[in-house]
Amino acid sequence: MKRRIFALAALVCVFANDGYGQRAAPKPAPPPSLLGKLGTPAAERLLASDSSAERRRGLARLSALGSPRAVELLARALDPGGAARGAEEHLAAVRALAPHVKQPLARDALVRALSSPAVDADEGPLSDWVQSAAALALARSQDAAALSALGRALRKPGHVAELTEQALLAYPPLDITPILRVPGAPTRELCRALGALGDRRAEGYLREIVRRAAPDARAAAALALSRLGSEEVVPLARHWLRSERQPVLLVAAAQILAERAPGEAGPALATLAENEGTRAASLTALLSTDGQVPAPAWLNFESAGVNGPGLLELFARGNSWAAPRLERALAAPESAGLALHALSRTPGAYARARLERALKEPKLGARAVRALALRAVRLGEQSRALTERLSTALGSTQPAERAAAAFARAALEPAALLADLRSKDAYVVRAVARLAGSGESARVAVMRLASEKDPTLRVALASGLADPEAATLLPTPQLLELVHEAGPGSLLAASALAARLDADLLPLVRELLGSGDPWLRAHTLLGLGVASAPEALGLIENAYQFEPDRAVRHAAVVALSRRAEPVRVRALTLAAELETAPDVREAARRALSGQRLASGVSGPETAWLELSTNPGLLPQELPAAQLRFGAGLALPVVADADGVVALVRVDPAAVQVRLALLGGRVNVPGARP
């Protein structure tokens, strides 16, 4: 019996040992693929080529391989004198390394690209893009060593720290400890980033900076603590205002009080406004109080500079301290129109009543008609006084009054817009045509444009080309004529031509994409977004790759969002992950989620411009302009007889203006903010 038991135990042991031995035996390594054998040498040959395109192909191939040798070659390409030459190839190398950022060689190369870019890569916006893409790749990894490297970059004041700050805001770290533990003096950028990230774990670190660091870092740390909701900053601000003399600390203290205790901010802001070095910061803080703090007595529209329109909106609220200053602005020709526009944007009975009184003032009447129309569209307030005034102003003998009344009626009544686009009164047509950027009104405008001979009316009616469907109504020869005229309607014409891309138009479209004018490149890309030709996608992708202008890249992303090809995801993913401009990166992310992005014309806002005329000009030489909201399409407009250009339902982005002169000669001096 014992022999049987021993025999059975031995048999079990044999099977057990056999099974254990099978599990423990190492698996044979998979044989190298043909791509692994041949890919690296082929990529090395491409890197040694004299052709930039070939070298970029080599970088992309190495990234796809991802082997240790491939990553080593990519990292070496970014070394001084390496295979990457110029900003485009440095950017391509950074993009190629980004997927491998957790490998030490790749991470170290990206840190070098961020901190000390190669001298030959110093090519303006593209050089910035190289550094920004490196920072974004490091931040996106969430790797502790990468975050430590970004923490070191934040402690080097200047442009690199700013790019690092933006990268961390694009990819907020799950753990900020690696950033905080890096030795080195804190900087303004570091404190600002910690405040914007909103991570309460940074509070203790920021408090220490407030006590011990240099003045600019102390100020930034206090503002960051305020953003984190700390209750300590208001007493700190009071203390600084009593005992400190450093301007940067006084500005920070005033800003904190303006945000957290506006009732106490007035004297501090007034003191800062007296000093030329701190005046701009004081005014910015004052505007943030929304009228709760009276402006210094001497502060007016002229002294406010670029903040003048914002200051007028404070005056328009009708507070006891503000009303007299608003009246002074309304009495001055250079500020009256903008003051009326400020009233059109300001809710409340005071602003509406003041506009209605202005209807009866000879110097303000026509502008007040437009302002009340803008108010009705933006705030939804109807005015009986405006309705009564329109009935008489439409028949006025004064061109400016007729234009203002026609614009106001068209803004409020779509049927009136369609009728006025067919009017024989040129002043009326020019005033309402700027409202014809979409829908049925755009089709009516383009149909009239096809047969219109008057050059100023042709410019005004070209606004209908902003609607892609309406643009199809204009024959190609006429679009070509508009493009070659290079007038205010040429950009929309270029977009419409790109939308018709075919074999005949392909050479012209390539020429437009290579133009030195970034507005023209952007409009061509927006047109390609709706083109049916399959070549359109490749043109858009290639245009995005190394485009130096942010607005043009935004146009490329918008165009990609409108394409149906699945492969568009490739370029959108690149933009969503490593694009340096935050608005372009966000647009790419929305496009990846399935949104079809708009061209940036329509929106909830209103706009008001006044194009001054030269007294020496002939009557037919009217001021005209291209108005571009953000990175969208540029609308051609002709000013009314009094120089006013009013718009409703436009994008809230900042407007850019290019001036032109219609008549015997054309003058297009270029864009200005």
C-alpha positions in Angstrom: 0.0 0.0 0.0 2.9 2.4 0.9 4.5 1.6 -2.5 1.4 2.8 -4.3 1.2 6.0 -2.3 4.8 6.8 -3.0 4.4 6.0 -6.7 1.3 8.3 -6.9 3.2 11.1 -5.1 6.1 10.8 -7.4 3.8 10.9 -10.4 2.1 14.1 -9.1 5.5 15.7 -8.5 6.5 15.0 -12.0 3.4 16.6 -13.5 3.7 19.5 -11.1 7.3 20.1 -11.9 6.6 19.8 -15.6 3.8 22.3 -15.4 5.9 24.8 -13.3 8.7 24.4 -15.7 6.5 25.3 -18.7 5.3 28.5 -17.0 8.7 29.7 -15.9 10.4 29.2 -19.3 11.0 32.6 -20.9 9.1 33.3 -24.0 11.3 33.8 -27.1 11.6 37.4 -28.2 9.5 38.1 -31.3 11.7 38.2 -34.4 12.5 41.7 -35.6 10.0 43.0 -38.1 11.1 44.0 -41.6 10.2 47.6 -40.6 12.4 47.3 -37.6 15.3 45.9 -39.6 15.0 48.3 -42.5 13.2 51.3 -41.0 16.0 52.9 -38.9 18.7 52.8 -41.6 16.2 54.2 -44.1 15.3 57.0 -41.7 19.0 57.7 -41.2 19.5 58.1 -44.9 16.5 60.5 -45.1 18.0 62.6 -42.2 21.3 62.9 -44.1 19.5 64.2 -47.2 19.9 67.7 -48.6 16.2 68.0 -48.9 14.2 69.5 -46.0 11.1 67.5 -47.0 13.2 64.3 -46.9 14.6 65.1 -43.5 11.1 65.7 -42.1 10.0 62.4 -43.5 12.9 60.8 -41.7 11.9 62.3 -38.4 8.3 61.1 -38.9 9.5 57.6 -39.7 11.6 57.5 -36.6 8.7 58.5 -34.5 6.6 55.8 -35.9 9.3 53.2 -35.2 9.6 54.3 -31.6 12.5 52.0 -30.9 15.3 53.0 -28.5 17.6 53.7 -31.4 14.9 55.7 -33.2 14.3 57.9 -30.1 18.1 58.4 -29.7 18.3 59.6 -33.3 15.4 62.0 -32.8 17.0 63.4 -29.7 20.3 63.9 -31.4 18.5 65.7 -34.3 17.7 68.5 -31.9 21.3 68.9 -30.8 23.2 71.9 -32.1 24.5 70.9 -35.5 22.1 68.0 -35.5 20.0 66.7 -38.4 17.2 69.2 -37.8 17.9 72.4 -39.6 15.7 75.5 -39.2 12.5 76.1 -37.2 10.3 73.9 -39.4 12.5 70.8 -38.9 13.0 71.5 -35.2 9.2 71.7 -34.8 8.9 68.4 -36.8 11.4 66.8 -34.4 9.6 68.0 -31.3 6.3 66.6 -32.7 8.1 63.3 -33.4 9.5 63.1 -29.9 6.2 64.0 -28.2 4.7 60.4 -28.2 7.9 59.1 -26.5 8.2 61.8 -23.8 8.3 59.3 -20.9 11.6 57.9 -22.2 14.5 59.8 -20.6 16.3 60.6 -23.9 13.1 62.1 -25.4 12.3 64.0 -22.3 15.7 65.5 -22.0 15.7 66.5 -25.6 12.3 68.2 -25.2 13.6 70.1 -22.1 16.6 71.3 -24.2 14.2 72.4 -27.0 12.2 74.4 -24.5 15.0 76.0 -22.5 17.7 76.6 -25.1 16.5 76.3 -28.7 19.1 76.0 -31.4 20.3 79.4 -32.8 19.3 78.5 -36.4 15.8 77.9 -35.1 15.4 81.5 -34.1 12.7 82.3 -36.7 10.1 84.3 -34.9 6.7 82.7 -34.4 7.9 79.3 -35.5 10.7 79.3 -33.0 8.2 80.1 -30.3 6.1 77.2 -31.6 9.1 74.8 -31.2 9.5 75.8 -27.5 5.8 75.8 -26.8 5.2 72.4 -28.4 8.1 71.0 -26.3 6.5 72.5 -23.1 3.1 71.1 -24.1 4.5 67.6 -24.7 6.1 67.6 -21.3 3.0 68.9 -19.5 0.8 66.5 -21.3 2.8 63.5 -20.1 2.0 64.1 -16.4 5.4 62.5 -15.8 7.0 63.6 -12.5 10.4 64.2 -14.1 8.8 66.2 -16.9 6.9 68.3 -14.4 10.1 68.9 -12.4 11.7 70.2 -15.6 8.7 72.5 -16.2 9.1 73.7 -12.6 12.7 74.7 -13.3 11.6 76.5 -16.5 9.0 78.5 -14.5 11.9 79.7 -12.2 13.7 81.3 -15.2 11.9 84.7 -15.7 11.1 85.5 -19.3 9.5 84.1 -22.4 10.3 80.4 -21.6 8.5 80.7 -18.2 5.5 82.3 -20.0 5.4 79.4 -22.5 5.7 76.9 -19.6 2.9 78.6 -17.7 0.6 78.3 -20.8 1.5 74.6 -21.2 0.6 73.8 -17.6 -2.7 75.6 -18.0 -3.4 73.5 -21.1 -2.6 70.3 -19.3 -3.1 70.9 -15.5 -0.9 68.6 -13.5 -2.7 66.0 -11.4 0.1 66.5 -8.8 1.8 69.8 -8.4 4.3 68.5 -5.9 7.1 68.0 -8.5 6.7 71.7 -9.5 6.8 73.0 -5.9 9.8 70.9 -4.9 12.2 72.3 -7.5 14.8 74.6 -5.9 15.3 78.1 -7.1 13.9 81.6 -6.6 10.2 81.9 -7.4 9.1 84.0 -10.3 6.0 86.0 -11.2 5.2 83.3 -13.9 5.3 80.5 -11.3 3.0 82.3 -8.9 0.6 83.3 -11.7 0.5 79.7 -12.9 -0.3 78.3 -9.4 -3.1 80.8 -9.0 -4.6 80.0 -12.4 -4.4 76.2 -11.8 -6.5 76.7 -8.7 -4.9 73.9 -6.7 -5.3 74.6 -3.0 -2.2 72.5 -2.2 -0.1 75.5 -3.4 -1.4 77.9 -0.7 1.3 77.2 1.9 4.0 77.7 -0.8 2.5 80.9 -2.0 2.2 82.3 1.6 5.9 81.7 2.0 6.6 83.6 -1.2 4.6 86.5 0.0 6.8 86.7 3.1 10.2 86.2 1.7 10.6 86.6 -2.1 11.4 89.5 -4.4 8.7 92.2 -4.8 7.4 91.0 -8.2 7.0 87.4 -7.0 5.4 88.6 -3.7 2.9 90.6 -5.6 2.1 87.7 -8.0 1.8 85.3 -5.1 -0.7 87.6 -3.3 -2.8 87.8 -6.4 -2.7 84.1 -6.8 -3.8 83.6 -3.2 -6.7 86.0 -3.9 -7.7 83.9 -6.9 -7.6 80.8 -4.6 -10.1 82.5 -2.3 -7.7 83.2 0.6 -9.2 85.5 3.3 -5.7 86.7 4.3 -5.1 88.9 1.2 -7.4 91.8 2.0 -5.6 92.6 5.3 -2.3 92.1 3.5 -3.4 94.6 0.8 -4.3 97.1 3.5 -0.9 96.6 5.1 1.0 97.0 1.9 -0.8 100.3 1.1 0.1 101.7 4.5 3.8 100.5 4.6 5.2 99.5 1.2 6.7 101.8 -1.4 7.4 99.3 -4.2 5.0 100.1 -7.1 4.4 96.5 -8.0 3.2 95.7 -4.4 1.0 98.8 -4.4 -0.6 97.8 -7.7 -1.2 94.3 -6.4 -2.8 95.6 -3.3 -5.1 97.9 -5.2 -6.1 95.1 -7.5 -6.9 92.9 -4.6 -9.1 95.5 -3.0 -10.8 96.3 -6.3 -11.8 92.6 -6.6 -12.4 91.7 -3.0 -13.3 95.0 -1.2 -14.2 97.6 -3.8 -15.5 100.1 -1.2 -11.9 100.5 0.0 -10.2 100.6 -3.4 -11.0 104.2 -4.5 -8.2 106.1 -2.8 -5.6 103.5 -3.7 -6.6 103.5 -7.4 -6.6 107.3 -7.5 -3.1 107.4 -6.1 -1.8 104.9 -8.6 -3.5 106.8 -11.4 -1.4 109.9 -10.7 1.8 108.0 -11.5 2.4 107.4 -15.2 4.1 104.1 -14.5 1.1 102.6 -12.7 -1.7 104.5 -14.4 -2.6 101.7 -16.9 -2.8 99.1 -14.1 -4.9 101.4 -12.1 -7.3 101.9 -14.9 -7.6 98.2 -15.6 -8.4 97.6 -11.9 -10.9 100.5 -12.0 -12.8 98.9 -15.0 -13.1 95.6 -13.1 -15.1 97.3 -10.3 -18.0 97.8 -12.7 -18.6 101.4 -11.6 -18.5 100.8 -7.8 -15.4 102.9 -7.5 -15.5 106.5 -8.8 -12.8 107.3 -11.3 -10.3 110.0 -10.5 -11.6 113.5 -11.5 -9.0 114.0 -14.2 -9.6 110.7 -15.9 -11.5 111.0 -19.2 -11.8 109.4 -22.6 -8.7 111.0 -24.1 -6.4 110.1 -21.2 -7.7 106.5 -21.0 -6.1 105.4 -24.3 -7.2 101.9 -25.5 -9.4 101.6 -22.4 -11.4 104.6 -23.5 -14.5 102.6 -24.7 -14.5 100.7 -21.4 -14.4 103.9 -19.4 -17.3 105.3 -21.4 -19.3 102.2 -20.4 -18.7 103.0 -16.8 -19.8 106.6 -17.4 -22.9 105.3 -19.2 -24.2 103.7 -16.0 -25.3 107.1 -14.8 -23.8 107.2 -11.4 -23.7 110.6 -9.8 -19.9 110.9 -10.4 -20.1 109.6 -13.9 -23.0 111.4 -15.6 -21.2 114.8 -16.0 -18.3 113.0 -17.6 -20.5 111.2 -20.0 -22.0 114.6 -21.0 -18.5 115.9 -21.8 -17.9 112.9 -23.9 -21.1 113.3 -25.8 -20.3 117.0 -26.5 -16.9 116.1 -28.0 -16.9 115.1 -31.7 -14.1 112.6 -31.3 -15.9 110.7 -28.5 -19.7 111.3 -29.1 -20.3 108.3 -31.3 -18.5 105.9 -29.0 -20.3 107.4 -26.0 -23.6 106.6 -27.7 -22.4 103.1 -28.4 -21.6 102.7 -24.7 -25.1 103.8 -23.9 -26.5 101.2 -26.3 -24.6 98.5 -24.5 -25.5 99.5 -20.9 -28.7 98.1 -19.3 -30.9 100.4 -17.2 -33.3 103.2 -17.5 -30.7 106.0 -17.5 -28.9 104.8 -20.6 -32.1 104.3 -22.6 -33.5 107.7 -21.6 -30.3 109.5 -22.5 -30.3 107.9 -25.9 -33.9 108.9 -26.5 -33.1 112.5 -25.6 -30.2 112.4 -28.0 -32.7 111.7 -30.9 -33.7 115.4 -30.6 -30.2 116.8 -30.5 -29.1 117.9 -34.0 -25.5 116.9 -33.5 -26.4 113.5 -32.1 -29.7 112.6 -33.7 -28.5 110.3 -36.6 -26.0 108.5 -34.4 -28.7 108.1 -31.7 -31.0 106.4 -34.2 -28.3 103.8 -34.8 -27.4 103.4 -31.1 -31.1 102.7 -30.2 -31.3 100.1 -32.9 -28.1 98.5 -31.6 -29.6 98.5 -28.1 -32.8 96.9 -29.3 -30.9 94.1 -30.9 -28.4 93.5 -28.1 -30.6 94.0 -25.1 -34.1 93.3 -26.5 -35.4 96.8 -25.5 -37.9 98.5 -27.9 -38.1 102.3 -28.1 -41.3 104.1 -29.1 -39.2 107.3 -29.6 -37.1 105.4 -32.1 -40.1 104.2 -34.0 -41.5 107.7 -34.2 -38.2 109.1 -35.4 -37.8 106.5 -38.1 -41.0 107.5 -39.9 -39.6 111.0 -40.5 -35.9 110.2 -40.9 -36.4 107.8 -43.7 -37.6 110.7 -45.9 -34.9 113.1 -44.8 -33.0 115.1 -47.4 -29.8 114.5 -45.4 -28.0 111.3 -46.6 -26.6 110.5 -43.1 -30.1 110.6 -41.6 -31.6 108.4 -44.3 -28.7 106.0 -44.0 -29.1 105.8 -40.2 -32.8 105.3 -40.4 -32.5 102.6 -43.1 -29.9 100.8 -41.1 -32.0 100.9 -37.9 -35.1 99.7 -39.7 -33.2 96.9 -41.5 -31.6 95.8 -38.2 -35.1 95.4 -36.6 -37.2 94.2 -39.6 -35.8 91.5 -41.9 -38.4 92.3 -44.5 -37.2 95.9 -44.7 -33.6 94.7 -45.2 -34.6 92.7 -48.3 -36.5 95.6 -49.7 -33.8 98.2 -49.0 -31.1 96.0 -50.7 -33.1 96.6 -53.9 -33.4 100.3 -53.3 -32.3 103.0 -55.9 -30.9 105.1 -53.0 -27.2 104.3 -52.9 -26.9 105.7 -49.4 -29.6 103.3 -48.2 -28.1 100.3 -49.9 -24.6 100.9 -48.5 -26.0 101.3 -45.0 -28.0 98.1 -45.0 -25.7 95.9 -47.1 -23.4 95.4 -44.1 -26.3 93.5 -42.5 -26.5 91.1 -45.5 -23.9 88.5 -44.5 -26.1 85.4 -44.3 -29.4 83.9 -45.4 -31.9 85.4 -47.8 -30.4 88.9 -47.5 -27.0 87.5 -48.6 -28.6 86.0 -51.7 -30.3 89.2 -52.6 -27.1 91.1 -52.2 -25.1 88.8 -54.4 -27.7 88.7 -57.1 -27.6 92.5 -57.2 -23.8 92.4 -57.1 -23.8 90.3 -60.3 -25.2 93.2 -62.3 -24.2 96.2 -60.3 -21.9 98.8 -62.0 -21.4 101.3 -59.2 -18.0 100.6 -57.6 -19.0 101.6 -54.1 -22.2 99.6 -54.2 -20.2 96.6 -55.5 -18.0 96.8 -52.4 -20.9 97.1 -50.0 -22.9 94.3 -51.7 -19.9 92.0 -51.6 -20.7 91.3 -47.9 -23.2 88.7 -49.2 -20.3 86.5 -50.3 -19.7 85.7 -46.6 -22.6 83.2 -47.0 -21.2 80.1 -48.9 -24.5 79.3 -50.5 -25.1 82.9 -51.6 -21.5 83.1 -53.0 -22.4 80.3 -55.5 -24.7 82.7 -57.3 -21.8 84.9 -58.5 -20.1 83.6 -61.7 -16.5 82.6 -61.4 -15.2 85.3 -63.8 -16.6 88.0 -61.6 -15.1 86.4 -58.5 -11.7 86.4 -60.3 -12.2 90.1 -61.2 -12.9 90.9 -57.5 -9.8 89.0 -56.4 -7.5 90.7 -58.9 -8.9 94.2 -58.0 -7.6 93.6 -54.4 -10.3 95.8 -53.1 -12.4 95.3 -49.9 -14.4 92.5 -51.4 -11.4 90.5 -52.6 -10.9 88.4 -49.5 -14.5 87.0 -49.6 -14.1 86.5 -53.3 -10.9 84.4 -52.7 -12.8 82.3 -50.2 -15.6 81.7 -52.6 -13.1 80.7 -55.4 -11.4 78.3 -53.0 -14.8 76.7 -52.3 -15.1 75.9 -56.1 -11.7 74.2 -56.2 -11.2 72.2 -59.4 -8.3 71.4 -61.7 -8.5 74.8 -63.4 -8.6 76.8 -60.1 -5.9 74.6 -58.3 -2.9 76.7 -59.5 -4.6 80.0 -58.4 -5.6 78.5 -55.0 -2.0 77.3 -54.4 -0.9 80.8 -55.3 -3.3 82.3 -52.8 -2.2 79.9 -50.1 1.4 81.1 -50.7 0.5 84.8 -50.5 2.4 87.1 -48.2 -0.9 88.4 -46.8 -2.1 86.2 -43.8 -5.7 87.5 -44.2 -5.7 86.2 -47.8 -4.3 82.8 -46.8 -6.9 82.5 -44.0 -9.8 83.3 -46.3 -8.6 80.7 -48.9 -8.4 78.1 -46.2 -12.0 78.9 -45.0 -13.2 78.4 -48.6 -11.4 75.1 -48.9 -13.3 73.9 -45.8 -16.5 73.5 -48.0 -14.8 72.6 -51.3 -16.0 69.3 -52.8 -12.6 68.5 -54.5 -10.7 65.8 -52.7 -7.4 67.8 -53.0 -8.8 70.4 -50.5 -8.0 68.3 -47.4 -4.3 67.9 -48.3 -4.0 71.6 -49.0 -5.4 72.5 -45.6 -3.2 70.0 -43.8 -0.1 71.2 -45.5 -1.0 74.8 -44.9 -1.4 74.2 -41.1 1.9 72.3 -40.6 4.3 75.2 -40.3 2.1 78.3 -40.7 3.6 81.1 -38.6 0.4 83.2 -38.2 -2.0 82.2 -35.4 -5.2 83.4 -37.2 -4.3 81.5 -40.4 -3.9 78.3 -38.3 -7.2 79.0 -36.7 -8.7 79.2 -40.2 -7.2 75.9 -41.1 -8.7 74.2 -38.0 -12.1 75.7 -38.8 -11.8 74.4 -42.4 -10.8 71.0 -41.1 -13.9 70.9 -38.8 -16.0 71.3 -41.9 -14.5 68.4 -43.9 -16.0 65.0 -43.9 -12.9 62.9 -44.5 -12.0 60.8 -41.4 -8.3 61.4 -42.0 -8.8 65.0 -41.0 -8.5 63.7 -37.4 -4.7 63.5 -37.9 -4.2 67.2 -38.3 -6.8 68.1 -35.7 -5.2 65.9 -33.1 -1.8 67.5 -33.8 -3.4 70.9 -33.3 -5.3 69.8 -30.2 -2.2 68.5 -28.5 0.7 70.7 -29.5 -0.7 73.9 -30.9 0.9 76.9 -29.2 -2.1 79.3 -29.5 -4.7 78.5 -26.8 -7.7 79.5 -28.9 -6.5 77.4 -31.9 -5.9 74.5 -29.6 -9.4 74.8 -28.1 -10.9 75.1 -31.5 -9.2 71.8 -32.6 -10.5 70.1 -29.5 -14.1 71.2 -30.3 -13.7 70.1 -33.8 -12.5 66.6 -32.6 -15.7 66.4 -30.5 -17.7 66.8 -33.7 -18.5 70.5 -33.8 -18.6 72.2 -37.1 -16.9 75.5 -36.3 -18.3 78.9 -37.5 -16.4 81.4 -39.7 -16.5 84.1 -37.0 -18.9 86.6 -38.5 -22.3 86.1 -36.7 -22.7 86.5 -33.0 -24.5 88.3 -30.2 -22.4 91.5 -30.3 -22.6 95.0 -31.8 -19.8 97.1 -33.3 -19.3 100.8 -33.9 -16.6 102.4 -36.0 -16.1 105.9 -37.4 -14.0 106.3 -40.5 -12.9 109.9 -40.7 -12.9 111.5 -44.2 -10.3 113.9 -45.5 -11.8 117.3 -46.3 -9.8 117.4 -49.5 -11.4 114.2 -51.0 -13.8 114.3 -53.8 -17.4 113.4 -52.9 -17.2 110.0 -54.6 -14.1 109.0 -52.6 -15.7 107.3 -49.7 -13.9 105.7 -46.8 -14.3 101.9 -46.8 -12.8 99.1 -44.8 -12.5 95.4 -44.2 -13.7 94.4 -40.7 -12.5 91.1 -39.3 -13.7 89.8 -36.0 -11.1 87.6 -34.5 -9.9 85.0 -37.0 -13.1 85.0 -39.0 -14.1 86.4 -42.4 -13.5 90.0 -43.2 -16.6 92.0 -44.1 -16.3 94.8 -46.7 -18.1 97.9 -45.6 -18.6 101.5 -46.9 -19.0 104.2 -44.3 -22.2 106.3 -44.2 -22.0 110.0 -45.2 -21.1 110.9 -41.6 -18.3 108.3 -41.4 -20.2 105.8 -39.2 -20.1 102.1 -39.6 -22.5 100.3 -37.3 -23.0 96.5 -37.1 -25.3 94.2 -35.3 -25.2 90.4 -34.6 -21.4 90.1 -35.0 -18.8 87.9 -33.3 -17.7 89.2 -29.9 -14.0 88.8 -30.8 -11.9 92.0 -31.1 -12.3 93.7 -34.4 -9.4 94.3 -36.8 -9.7 97.0 -39.4 -8.0 97.5 -42.8 -8.8 100.8 -44.4 -9.4 101.5 -48.1 -10.4 104.4 -50.2 -13.0 104.1 -52.9 -12.8 106.4 -55.9 -10.1 107.1 -58.5 -7.4 105.4 -56.4 -7.2 102.7 -53.8 -5.1 102.8 -50.7 -4.8 99.7 -48.5 -2.3 100.5 -45.8 -2.5 97.2 -43.9 -4.1 95.9 -40.8 -4.2 97.8 -37.6 -5.8 96.8 -34.3 
